[in-house]
């Protein structure tokens, strides 16, 4: 599960950077790299969307890797 969360966070950050570039400069990095709505670009957009959902669903789950979190009754105290 730790790997899934890490990949989801990285893809979510990539998507956020892409949207920042679109908003500030009008430049779509994914479209520039893979073409405008090609199959590969659509796959990347889909993976970023799924990653955002995974990130939201796992946001408050306890992660024993991080020592600053303590879990009580399934809830995390940051």
Backbone atoms as SQL, in Angstrom:
CREATE TABLE atoms (id INTEGER PRIMARY KEY, chain TEXT, resi INTEGER, resn TEXT, atom TEXT, x REAL, y REAL, z REAL);
INSERT INTO atoms VALUES
  (1, 'A', 1, 'UNK', 'N', 0.821, -1.187, 0.000),
  (2, 'A', 1, 'UNK', 'CA', 0.000, 0.000, 0.000),
  (3, 'A', 1, 'UNK', 'C', 0.869, 1.256, 0.000),
  (4, 'A', 2, 'UNK', 'N', 2.034, 1.171, 0.613),
  (5, 'A', 2, 'UNK', 'CA', 2.922, 2.330, 0.679),
  (6, 'A', 2, 'UNK', 'C', 3.373, 2.744, -0.720),
  (7, 'A', 3, 'UNK', 'N', 3.677, 1.786, -1.576),
  (8, 'A', 3, 'UNK', 'CA', 4.111, 2.085, -2.947),
  (9, 'A', 3, 'UNK', 'C', 2.968, 2.737, -3.725),
  (10, 'A', 4, 'UNK', 'N', 1.754, 2.216, -3.582),
  (11, 'A', 4, 'UNK', 'CA', 0.593, 2.786, -4.264),
  (12, 'A', 4, 'UNK', 'C', 0.389, 4.246, -3.858),
  (13, 'A', 5, 'UNK', 'N', 0.484, 4.523, -2.561),
  (14, 'A', 5, 'UNK', 'CA', 0.320, 5.895, -2.087),
  (15, 'A', 5, 'UNK', 'C', 1.419, 6.798, -2.621),
  (16, 'A', 6, 'UNK', 'N', 2.640, 6.317, -2.654),
  (17, 'A', 6, 'UNK', 'CA', 3.759, 7.112, -3.149),
  (18, 'A', 6, 'UNK', 'C', 3.586, 7.435, -4.634),
  (19, 'A', 7, 'UNK', 'N', 3.221, 6.436, -5.427),
  (20, 'A', 7, 'UNK', 'CA', 2.993, 6.653, -6.860),
  (21, 'A', 7, 'UNK', 'C', 1.827, 7.622, -7.062),
  (22, 'A', 8, 'UNK', 'N', 0.769, 7.455, -6.274),
  (23, 'A', 8, 'UNK', 'CA', -0.388, 8.351, -6.387),
  (24, 'A', 8, 'UNK', 'C', -0.004, 9.783, -6.047),
  (25, 'A', 9, 'UNK', 'N', 0.786, 9.980, -5.006),
  (26, 'A', 9, 'UNK', 'CA', 1.219, 11.334, -4.640),
  (27, 'A', 9, 'UNK', 'C', 2.070, 11.956, -5.738),
  (28, 'A', 10, 'UNK', 'N', 2.986, 11.183, -6.296),
  (29, 'A', 10, 'UNK', 'CA', 3.862, 11.711, -7.357),
  (30, 'A', 10, 'UNK', 'C', 3.042, 12.095, -8.589),
  (31, 'A', 11, 'UNK', 'N', 2.123, 11.227, -9.005),
  (32, 'A', 11, 'UNK', 'CA', 1.295, 11.534, -10.168),
  (33, 'A', 11, 'UNK', 'C', 0.373, 12.716, -9.907),
  (34, 'A', 12, 'UNK', 'N', -0.120, 12.846, -8.686),
  (35, 'A', 12, 'UNK', 'CA', -0.959, 13.994, -8.335),
  (36, 'A', 12, 'UNK', 'C', -0.155, 15.285, -8.401),
  (37, 'A', 13, 'UNK', 'N', 1.081, 15.245, -7.949),
  (38, 'A', 13, 'UNK', 'CA', 1.941, 16.423, -8.022),
  (39, 'A', 13, 'UNK', 'C', 2.239, 16.774, -9.478),
  (40, 'A', 14, 'UNK', 'N', 2.504, 15.763, -10.309),
  (41, 'A', 14, 'UNK', 'CA', 2.740, 16.016, -11.730),
  (42, 'A', 14, 'UNK', 'C', 1.506, 16.670, -12.357),
  (43, 'A', 15, 'UNK', 'N', 0.332, 16.171, -12.027),
  (44, 'A', 15, 'UNK', 'CA', -0.904, 16.764, -12.544),
  (45, 'A', 15, 'UNK', 'C', -1.090, 18.192, -12.062),
  (46, 'A', 16, 'UNK', 'N', -0.761, 18.445, -10.803),
  (47, 'A', 16, 'UNK', 'CA', -0.887, 19.805, -10.271),
  (48, 'A', 16, 'UNK', 'C', 0.087, 20.757, -10.957),
  (49, 'A', 17, 'UNK', 'N', 1.297, 20.297, -11.198),
  (50, 'A', 17, 'UNK', 'CA', 2.277, 21.134, -11.911),
  (51, 'A', 17, 'UNK', 'C', 1.785, 21.416, -13.329),
  (52, 'A', 18, 'UNK', 'N', 1.229, 20.408, -13.992),
  (53, 'A', 18, 'UNK', 'CA', 0.703, 20.609, -15.339),
  (54, 'A', 18, 'UNK', 'C', -0.418, 21.647, -15.334),
  (55, 'A', 19, 'UNK', 'N', -1.341, 21.546, -14.375),
  (56, 'A', 19, 'UNK', 'CA', -2.425, 22.522, -14.301),
  (57, 'A', 19, 'UNK', 'C', -1.905, 23.913, -13.950),
  (58, 'A', 20, 'UNK', 'N', -0.871, 23.982, -13.144),
  (59, 'A', 20, 'UNK', 'CA', -0.248, 25.277, -12.849),
  (60, 'A', 20, 'UNK', 'C', 0.347, 25.905, -14.103),
  (61, 'A', 21, 'UNK', 'N', 1.016, 25.093, -14.902),
  (62, 'A', 21, 'UNK', 'CA', 1.574, 25.587, -16.166),
  (63, 'A', 21, 'UNK', 'C', 0.474, 26.055, -17.118),
  (64, 'A', 22, 'UNK', 'N', -0.630, 25.315, -17.151),
  (65, 'A', 22, 'UNK', 'CA', -1.746, 25.714, -18.008),
  (66, 'A', 22, 'UNK', 'C', -2.333, 27.041, -17.522),
  (67, 'A', 23, 'UNK', 'N', -2.528, 27.152, -16.224),
  (68, 'A', 23, 'UNK', 'CA', -3.140, 28.358, -15.670),
  (69, 'A', 23, 'UNK', 'C', -2.265, 29.595, -15.783),
  (70, 'A', 24, 'UNK', 'N', -0.977, 29.444, -15.558),
  (71, 'A', 24, 'UNK', 'CA', -0.082, 30.604, -15.532),
  (72, 'A', 24, 'UNK', 'C', 0.428, 30.962, -16.923),
  (73, 'A', 25, 'UNK', 'N', 0.856, 29.951, -17.680),
  (74, 'A', 25, 'UNK', 'CA', 1.505, 30.206, -18.962),
  (75, 'A', 25, 'UNK', 'C', 0.696, 29.758, -20.181),
  (76, 'A', 26, 'UNK', 'N', -0.415, 29.064, -19.955),
  (77, 'A', 26, 'UNK', 'CA', -1.178, 28.517, -21.076),
  (78, 'A', 26, 'UNK', 'C', -0.452, 27.396, -21.794),
  (79, 'A', 27, 'UNK', 'N', 0.434, 26.705, -21.087),
  (80, 'A', 27, 'UNK', 'CA', 1.265, 25.653, -21.666),
  (81, 'A', 27, 'UNK', 'C', 0.897, 24.312, -21.051),
  (82, 'A', 28, 'UNK', 'N', 0.464, 23.366, -21.879),
  (83, 'A', 28, 'UNK', 'CA', 0.099, 22.030, -21.415),
  (84, 'A', 28, 'UNK', 'C', 1.283, 21.101, -21.660),
  (85, 'A', 29, 'UNK', 'N', 1.987, 20.752, -20.598),
  (86, 'A', 29, 'UNK', 'CA', 3.185, 19.933, -20.696),
  (87, 'A', 29, 'UNK', 'C', 2.880, 18.538, -21.222),
  (88, 'A', 30, 'UNK', 'N', 1.806, 17.928, -20.766),
  (89, 'A', 30, 'UNK', 'CA', 1.455, 16.573, -21.220),
  (90, 'A', 30, 'UNK', 'C', 1.159, 16.587, -22.716),
  (91, 'A', 31, 'UNK', 'N', 0.394, 17.566, -23.177),
  (92, 'A', 31, 'UNK', 'CA', 0.084, 17.657, -24.610),
  (93, 'A', 31, 'UNK', 'C', 1.345, 17.939, -25.420),
  (94, 'A', 32, 'UNK', 'N', 2.248, 18.735, -24.869),
  (95, 'A', 32, 'UNK', 'CA', 3.492, 19.039, -25.587),
  (96, 'A', 32, 'UNK', 'C', 4.380, 17.806, -25.709),
  (97, 'A', 33, 'UNK', 'N', 4.371, 16.956, -24.693),
  (98, 'A', 33, 'UNK', 'CA', 5.227, 15.778, -24.698),
  (99, 'A', 33, 'UNK', 'C', 4.627, 14.608, -25.483),
  (100, 'A', 34, 'UNK', 'N', 3.301, 14.418, -25.370),
  (101, 'A', 34, 'UNK', 'CA', 2.689, 13.208, -25.911),
  (102, 'A', 34, 'UNK', 'C', 1.647, 13.476, -26.988),
  (103, 'A', 35, 'UNK', 'N', 1.400, 14.729, -27.327),
  (104, 'A', 35, 'UNK', 'CA', 0.404, 15.068, -28.342),
  (105, 'A', 35, 'UNK', 'C', -0.918, 15.429, -27.688),
  (106, 'A', 36, 'UNK', 'N', -1.703, 16.170, -28.433),
  (107, 'A', 36, 'UNK', 'CA', -2.983, 16.644, -27.908),
  (108, 'A', 36, 'UNK', 'C', -4.024, 15.536, -27.972),
  (109, 'A', 37, 'UNK', 'N', -4.379, 14.990, -26.838),
  (110, 'A', 37, 'UNK', 'CA', -5.385, 13.942, -26.670),
  (111, 'A', 37, 'UNK', 'C', -5.081, 12.676, -27.460),
  (112, 'A', 38, 'UNK', 'N', -3.812, 12.314, -27.529),
  (113, 'A', 38, 'UNK', 'CA', -3.447, 11.017, -28.089),
  (114, 'A', 38, 'UNK', 'C', -3.794, 9.944, -27.059),
  (115, 'A', 39, 'UNK', 'N', -3.677, 8.710, -27.447),
  (116, 'A', 39, 'UNK', 'CA', -3.989, 7.613, -26.522),
  (117, 'A', 39, 'UNK', 'C', -3.082, 7.681, -25.297),
  (118, 'A', 40, 'UNK', 'N', -1.798, 7.934, -25.511),
  (119, 'A', 40, 'UNK', 'CA', -0.862, 8.006, -24.392),
  (120, 'A', 40, 'UNK', 'C', -1.183, 9.185, -23.470),
  (121, 'A', 41, 'UNK', 'N', -1.523, 10.328, -24.040),
  (122, 'A', 41, 'UNK', 'CA', -1.884, 11.492, -23.225),
  (123, 'A', 41, 'UNK', 'C', -3.149, 11.207, -22.420),
  (124, 'A', 42, 'UNK', 'N', -4.118, 10.542, -23.030),
  (125, 'A', 42, 'UNK', 'CA', -5.356, 10.210, -22.312),
  (126, 'A', 42, 'UNK', 'C', -5.085, 9.230, -21.170),
  (127, 'A', 43, 'UNK', 'N', -4.166, 8.297, -21.384),
  (128, 'A', 43, 'UNK', 'CA', -3.784, 7.367, -20.317),
  (129, 'A', 43, 'UNK', 'C', -3.150, 8.129, -19.163),
  (130, 'A', 44, 'UNK', 'N', -2.277, 9.076, -19.471),
  (131, 'A', 44, 'UNK', 'CA', -1.630, 9.863, -18.418),
  (132, 'A', 44, 'UNK', 'C', -2.666, 10.683, -17.669),
  (133, 'A', 45, 'UNK', 'N', -3.576, 11.337, -18.385),
  (134, 'A', 45, 'UNK', 'CA', -4.637, 12.107, -17.720),
  (135, 'A', 45, 'UNK', 'C', -5.477, 11.194, -16.828),
  (136, 'A', 46, 'UNK', 'N', -5.771, 10.003, -17.309),
  (137, 'A', 46, 'UNK', 'CA', -6.549, 9.051, -16.514),
  (138, 'A', 46, 'UNK', 'C', -5.811, 8.605, -15.260),
  (139, 'A', 47, 'UNK', 'N', -4.514, 8.322, -15.396),
  (140, 'A', 47, 'UNK', 'CA', -3.710, 7.916, -14.233),
  (141, 'A', 47, 'UNK', 'C', -3.618, 9.038, -13.199),
  (142, 'A', 48, 'UNK', 'N', -3.490, 10.278, -13.667),
  (143, 'A', 48, 'UNK', 'CA', -3.444, 11.406, -12.737),
  (144, 'A', 48, 'UNK', 'C', -4.782, 11.528, -12.007),
  (145, 'A', 49, 'UNK', 'N', -5.895, 11.342, -12.725),
  (146, 'A', 49, 'UNK', 'CA', -7.208, 11.401, -12.090),
  (147, 'A', 49, 'UNK', 'C', -7.407, 10.307, -11.055),
  (148, 'A', 50, 'UNK', 'N', -7.030, 9.078, -11.398),
  (149, 'A', 50, 'UNK', 'CA', -7.134, 7.963, -10.438),
  (150, 'A', 50, 'UNK', 'C', -6.215, 8.217, -9.244),
  (151, 'A', 51, 'UNK', 'N', -5.039, 8.765, -9.496),
  (152, 'A', 51, 'UNK', 'CA', -4.100, 9.066, -8.413),
  (153, 'A', 51, 'UNK', 'C', -4.673, 10.103, -7.455),
  (154, 'A', 52, 'UNK', 'N', -5.379, 11.078, -7.983),
  (155, 'A', 52, 'UNK', 'CA', -6.008, 12.075, -7.119),
  (156, 'A', 52, 'UNK', 'C', -7.060, 11.421, -6.221),
  (157, 'A', 53, 'UNK', 'N', -7.817, 10.492, -6.769),
  (158, 'A', 53, 'UNK', 'CA', -8.821, 9.791, -5.971),
  (159, 'A', 53, 'UNK', 'C', -8.147, 8.952, -4.889),
  (160, 'A', 54, 'UNK', 'N', -7.092, 8.223, -5.246),
  (161, 'A', 54, 'UNK', 'CA', -6.353, 7.424, -4.260),
  (162, 'A', 54, 'UNK', 'C', -5.767, 8.329, -3.172),
  (163, 'A', 55, 'UNK', 'N', -5.229, 9.474, -3.571),
  (164, 'A', 55, 'UNK', 'CA', -4.649, 10.406, -2.610),
  (165, 'A', 55, 'UNK', 'C', -5.707, 10.894, -1.630),
  (166, 'A', 56, 'UNK', 'N', -6.878, 11.255, -2.129),
  (167, 'A', 56, 'UNK', 'CA', -7.952, 11.726, -1.247),
  (168, 'A', 56, 'UNK', 'C', -8.407, 10.616, -0.306),
  (169, 'A', 57, 'UNK', 'N', -8.556, 9.400, -0.822),
  (170, 'A', 57, 'UNK', 'CA', -9.050, 8.295, 0.005),
  (171, 'A', 57, 'UNK', 'C', -8.032, 7.846, 1.053),
  (172, 'A', 58, 'UNK', 'N', -6.748, 8.041, 0.802),
  (173, 'A', 58, 'UNK', 'CA', -5.726, 7.596, 1.747),
  (174, 'A', 58, 'UNK', 'C', -5.105, 8.745, 2.530),
  (175, 'A', 59, 'UNK', 'N', -5.669, 9.924, 2.409),
  (176, 'A', 59, 'UNK', 'CA', -5.081, 11.106, 3.035),
  (177, 'A', 59, 'UNK', 'C', -4.999, 10.975, 4.549),
  (178, 'A', 60, 'UNK', 'N', -6.025, 10.468, 5.173),
  (179, 'A', 60, 'UNK', 'CA', -6.059, 10.409, 6.633),
  (180, 'A', 60, 'UNK', 'C', -5.780, 9.017, 7.193),
  (181, 'A', 61, 'UNK', 'N', -5.291, 8.105, 6.380),
  (182, 'A', 61, 'UNK', 'CA', -4.958, 6.777, 6.888),
  (183, 'A', 61, 'UNK', 'C', -3.627, 6.830, 7.623),
  (184, 'A', 62, 'UNK', 'N', -3.493, 6.001, 8.627),
  (185, 'A', 62, 'UNK', 'CA', -2.260, 5.952, 9.399),
  (186, 'A', 62, 'UNK', 'C', -1.142, 5.345, 8.554),
  (187, 'A', 63, 'UNK', 'N', 0.013, 5.935, 8.632),
  (188, 'A', 63, 'UNK', 'CA', 1.179, 5.465, 7.900),
  (189, 'A', 63, 'UNK', 'C', 2.275, 5.171, 8.915),
  (190, 'A', 64, 'UNK', 'N', 2.529, 3.890, 9.216),
  (191, 'A', 64, 'UNK', 'CA', 3.508, 3.565, 10.253),
  (192, 'A', 64, 'UNK', 'C', 4.946, 3.957, 9.878),
  (193, 'A', 65, 'UNK', 'N', 5.190, 4.293, 8.618),
  (194, 'A', 65, 'UNK', 'CA', 6.529, 4.691, 8.198),
  (195, 'A', 65, 'UNK', 'C', 6.909, 6.027, 8.839),
  (196, 'A', 66, 'UNK', 'N', 5.920, 6.907, 8.946),
  (197, 'A', 66, 'UNK', 'CA', 6.181, 8.233, 9.490),
  (198, 'A', 66, 'UNK', 'C', 6.050, 8.217, 11.010),
  (199, 'A', 67, 'UNK', 'N', 7.103, 8.547, 11.702),
  (200, 'A', 67, 'UNK', 'CA', 7.128, 8.459, 13.158),
  (201, 'A', 67, 'UNK', 'C', 6.299, 9.541, 13.832),
  (202, 'A', 68, 'UNK', 'N', 5.961, 10.614, 13.148),
  (203, 'A', 68, 'UNK', 'CA', 5.240, 11.702, 13.781),
  (204, 'A', 68, 'UNK', 'C', 3.745, 11.444, 13.878),
  (205, 'A', 69, 'UNK', 'N', 3.249, 10.350, 13.303),
  (206, 'A', 69, 'UNK', 'CA', 1.833, 10.027, 13.389),
  (207, 'A', 69, 'UNK', 'C', 1.607, 8.999, 14.490),
  (208, 'A', 70, 'UNK', 'N', 0.524, 9.151, 15.216),
  (209, 'A', 70, 'UNK', 'CA', 0.108, 8.139, 16.165),
  (210, 'A', 70, 'UNK', 'C', -1.327, 7.738, 15.825),
  (211, 'A', 71, 'UNK', 'N', -1.580, 6.445, 15.870),
  (212, 'A', 71, 'UNK', 'CA', -2.894, 5.937, 15.495),
  (213, 'A', 71, 'UNK', 'C', -3.655, 5.501, 16.739),
  (214, 'A', 72, 'UNK', 'N', -4.861, 5.976, 16.838),
  (215, 'A', 72, 'UNK', 'CA', -5.758, 5.554, 17.910),
  (216, 'A', 72, 'UNK', 'C', -7.117, 5.263, 17.279),
  (217, 'A', 73, 'UNK', 'N', -7.587, 4.066, 17.455),
  (218, 'A', 73, 'UNK', 'CA', -8.885, 3.652, 16.928),
  (219, 'A', 73, 'UNK', 'C', -9.004, 3.879, 15.430),
  (220, 'A', 74, 'UNK', 'N', -7.909, 3.660, 14.697),
  (221, 'A', 74, 'UNK', 'CA', -7.951, 3.802, 13.257),
  (222, 'A', 74, 'UNK', 'C', -7.863, 5.229, 12.753),
  (223, 'A', 75, 'UNK', 'N', -7.700, 6.196, 13.644),
  (224, 'A', 75, 'UNK', 'CA', -7.620, 7.598, 13.238),
  (225, 'A', 75, 'UNK', 'C', -6.203, 8.105, 13.480),
  (226, 'A', 76, 'UNK', 'N', -5.737, 8.974, 12.635),
  (227, 'A', 76, 'UNK', 'CA', -4.394, 9.508, 12.756),
  (228, 'A', 76, 'UNK', 'C', -4.422, 10.881, 13.406),
  (229, 'A', 77, 'UNK', 'N', -3.485, 11.096, 14.267),
  (230, 'A', 77, 'UNK', 'CA', -3.282, 12.413, 14.875),
  (231, 'A', 77, 'UNK', 'C', -1.968, 12.945, 14.364),
  (232, 'A', 78, 'UNK', 'N', -2.017, 13.965, 13.555),
  (233, 'A', 78, 'UNK', 'CA', -0.786, 14.529, 12.997),
  (234, 'A', 78, 'UNK', 'C', -0.197, 15.563, 13.941);
